[in-house]
Amino acid sequence: MSKGKVLVIGSNATRIEIQGGGWAATGQYLNETVEPAMAVADAGYEIVLATPDGTKPHIDPVSDSAKYFGNDEAEYQRGKAFFATYPAMNQVRTLASVIEEGLDNYVGVFVPGGQAPGVDLMQDAELGIILRHFHQRAKPTALLCHGPIAVAAALPHAREFRAALIAGDAAKAAEWAKGWQYTGYRMTVFSNSEEKIVEEHVLNAKLHFNVADALEIAGGEVITGTVDFAPNVIEDRELITGQNPSSDRPLAAKFVAALDRSVAA
């Protein structure tokens, strides 16, 4: 018997804006999606996957590698098989249908990373409704790597906030961020130095804004580790955030523990 339903929210973005015009290919990371989801399922929770348009999230091909699974080939293959065949990974809902069904049915929510959430999820009004629900009821809310930028969706003016960031107007972005439910929360996210490495060696382009800067502008207390790509997980009240791909399993452990405490309360 399931301990309860956990909502996994994926992105539908396949490209992200870059400086100088144009787009770079993006998606969400395989390990960041499946490692926490598998841990939640193994702990006895039912997973429901939802995206803005109800189609399966796009996995960034860069992440389709055993190196993101600690070079553990067996774990990599387990993760690939989970994403390809696990029923919940293929019965994708829309965010709207999840809201209509009733958010009280869910005990926790998780958002994986890859740069994709910085395109659609961070300005999605329906995700904003979901995040406000979980915040008001102190239900475990976990986000990984670039995923924490999705908490910007809870802003009263999330679209305007993102547009100001794209325009390079931090002061205007801060104005649009007033009234954010996560103001003062300790959190982590993919760091500026980690993003620079990705820009130089993966994207071959520069993004319009860094997610760490964006969350600080919004009012978060962003804490990133001193060693790039070393695991770092921050838990503050209901919010659990992981900094980078290697934070997948540590975040999963904290999230499952928080779910268990919440369900038992």
C-alpha positions in Angstrom: 0.0 0.0 0.0 1.3 3.4 -1.0 2.4 5.9 1.8 1.0 8.7 -0.4 1.4 10.4 -3.8 4.5 12.5 -4.7 4.3 14.9 -7.5 7.3 15.0 -9.9 7.2 18.1 -12.1 9.1 18.0 -15.4 9.9 20.6 -18.0 8.9 20.6 -21.6 11.7 23.0 -22.7 14.1 21.8 -25.4 16.0 25.1 -25.9 17.1 28.1 -23.9 17.8 31.7 -24.9 21.5 32.7 -25.2 23.2 36.1 -25.4 23.6 37.6 -28.8 20.3 36.1 -30.0 19.3 32.5 -30.8 18.9 29.4 -28.7 20.9 26.5 -27.3 19.6 23.0 -26.9 18.6 22.0 -23.4 16.5 19.6 -21.4 16.4 18.0 -18.0 19.1 15.7 -16.7 18.5 12.0 -16.6 20.2 11.2 -13.2 18.5 14.2 -11.6 15.2 13.0 -12.7 15.4 9.3 -12.0 17.6 9.0 -8.9 15.3 10.9 -6.6 12.2 9.4 -8.3 13.5 5.9 -7.8 14.3 6.6 -4.2 10.8 7.9 -3.6 9.3 4.9 -5.3 11.6 2.5 -3.4 10.5 4.1 -0.1 6.9 3.2 -0.8 5.4 6.4 -2.4 3.4 6.6 -5.6 4.9 8.9 -8.2 2.8 11.1 -10.5 4.8 12.9 -13.2 3.3 16.1 -14.6 4.5 18.8 -17.1 3.1 22.0 -18.4 1.8 20.4 -21.6 1.3 16.9 -20.4 4.1 15.3 -22.6 7.1 13.5 -21.3 10.0 15.7 -20.3 12.9 16.0 -22.8 16.2 14.5 -21.4 19.3 16.5 -22.3 21.5 14.1 -24.3 24.5 15.5 -22.5 23.2 13.8 -19.3 22.7 10.4 -20.9 25.9 9.0 -19.5 27.1 6.7 -16.8 29.4 9.4 -15.5 26.4 11.1 -13.9 25.7 7.9 -12.1 29.1 7.8 -10.5 30.4 5.8 -13.5 28.2 2.9 -12.2 27.1 1.2 -15.4 24.5 -0.9 -13.7 22.9 2.1 -11.9 23.0 4.0 -15.2 21.1 1.2 -17.0 18.6 1.0 -14.1 18.0 4.7 -14.4 17.5 4.6 -18.1 15.1 1.6 -17.8 13.1 3.4 -15.1 12.6 6.5 -17.2 11.7 4.4 -20.3 9.4 1.8 -18.8 8.2 2.7 -15.3 4.5 3.3 -15.6 4.5 6.7 -13.8 7.2 8.0 -16.1 4.9 7.3 -19.1 1.5 8.3 -17.7 2.3 12.0 -17.8 -0.3 14.5 -16.5 -0.7 18.2 -17.2 -0.1 20.6 -14.3 -3.7 21.9 -14.8 -5.2 18.4 -14.4 -3.2 17.8 -11.2 -4.6 21.0 -9.8 -8.1 20.2 -10.9 -7.9 16.8 -9.3 -6.9 18.3 -6.0 -3.4 19.0 -4.5 -4.4 17.7 -1.1 -3.9 14.2 -2.6 -0.1 14.8 -2.6 2.3 14.6 0.2 5.4 16.1 -1.5 6.7 17.6 -4.7 10.0 17.3 -6.6 11.5 19.3 -9.5 14.6 17.9 -11.2 17.2 20.0 -13.0 19.0 20.5 -16.2 18.6 24.1 -17.5 15.1 23.5 -18.9 13.2 24.6 -15.7 14.8 28.1 -16.2 12.8 28.4 -19.5 9.3 27.2 -18.8 8.8 26.2 -15.1 10.1 29.3 -13.5 7.4 31.4 -15.1 4.5 28.8 -15.1 1.4 30.1 -13.4 0.1 26.6 -12.6 3.4 25.6 -11.0 3.0 28.8 -8.9 -0.4 27.6 -7.6 1.2 24.2 -6.8 4.1 25.7 -4.9 1.9 28.1 -2.9 -0.2 25.1 -1.9 2.8 23.1 -0.7 4.3 26.1 1.1 1.1 27.0 2.9 0.8 23.4 4.2 4.5 22.9 4.8 4.7 19.9 2.6 8.2 18.7 1.5 9.3 20.6 -1.6 12.5 19.3 -3.2 14.4 20.8 -6.2 17.7 19.8 -7.7 20.5 21.6 -9.6 18.9 24.1 -11.9 15.5 22.9 -10.6 15.4 25.4 -7.7 14.9 28.3 -10.1 11.4 26.9 -10.5 10.5 28.3 -7.1 10.3 31.7 -8.9 7.0 30.5 -10.3 5.5 31.2 -6.9 6.2 34.9 -7.4 3.1 37.1 -8.0 4.8 38.4 -11.2 6.9 35.4 -12.3 6.8 36.2 -16.0 7.7 39.8 -15.5 10.5 38.8 -13.1 12.1 36.5 -15.8 11.7 39.1 -18.5 13.6 41.6 -16.3 16.4 39.0 -15.8 16.6 38.4 -19.6 16.8 42.2 -20.1 19.6 42.4 -17.5 17.6 44.7 -15.2 18.3 43.3 -11.7 16.6 46.3 -10.0 13.4 45.8 -12.0 13.5 42.1 -11.3 13.8 42.8 -7.6 10.7 45.0 -7.8 8.7 42.2 -9.5 9.9 39.8 -6.8 8.2 41.5 -3.9 5.9 39.3 -1.9 7.7 36.0 -2.6 6.8 33.2 -0.2 10.5 32.0 -0.1 12.0 35.3 0.9 14.7 34.6 3.5 14.8 30.9 2.9 18.2 29.2 2.8 18.6 27.4 -0.5 21.1 26.2 -3.0 21.2 25.9 -6.8 23.7 25.4 -9.6 26.5 27.9 -8.9 27.8 30.7 -11.1 31.2 29.0 -11.4 29.6 25.7 -12.4 27.4 27.5 -14.9 30.5 29.1 -16.5 32.0 25.7 -17.1 28.8 24.5 -18.8 28.7 27.7 -20.9 32.3 27.3 -22.1 32.3 23.5 -22.6 28.7 22.4 -23.3 26.6 25.3 -24.6 29.5 27.3 -26.2 27.4 30.3 -25.5 26.5 32.6 -22.6 23.1 32.6 -20.9 21.2 35.8 -20.1 21.3 35.2 -16.3 22.7 32.8 -13.7 20.1 30.9 -11.6 22.0 31.6 -8.3 21.9 35.4 -9.0 18.2 35.2 -9.9 17.3 33.5 -6.6 19.3 36.0 -4.6 17.5 38.9 -6.5 14.2 37.2 -5.6 15.1 37.2 -1.9 16.6 33.8 -1.2 19.7 33.2 0.9 21.7 31.2 -1.7 24.4 29.0 -0.3 26.7 27.3 -2.9 29.6 25.0 -2.1 33.2 26.1 -2.5 34.1 23.1 -4.7 32.4 22.9 -8.1 30.2 19.8 -8.6 30.7 18.5 -5.1 27.4 17.5 -3.4 25.6 20.2 -1.5 22.1 20.0 -0.1 20.3 22.7 1.9 17.1 22.1 3.9 15.1 25.0 5.3 11.6 24.4 6.6 9.7 22.5 3.8 12.2 23.5 1.1 15.0 21.0 0.2 17.4 22.1 -2.5 20.5 20.4 -4.1 23.2 22.3 -6.0 24.3 20.1 -8.9 24.1 16.6 -10.5 26.2 14.9 -7.8 23.7 16.1 -5.2 21.0 13.7 -6.6 21.3 10.9 -4.0 21.9 13.1 -1.0 18.9 15.2 -1.9 16.8 12.1 -2.4 17.7 10.8 1.1 16.7 14.1 2.7 13.5 14.3 0.7 12.4 10.7 1.6 13.2 11.5 5.3 11.1 14.6 5.2 8.3 12.8 3.5 8.3 10.1 6.1 8.3 12.7 8.9 5.5 14.6 7.3 3.3 11.5 6.7 3.9 10.3 10.3 3.0 13.7 11.8 
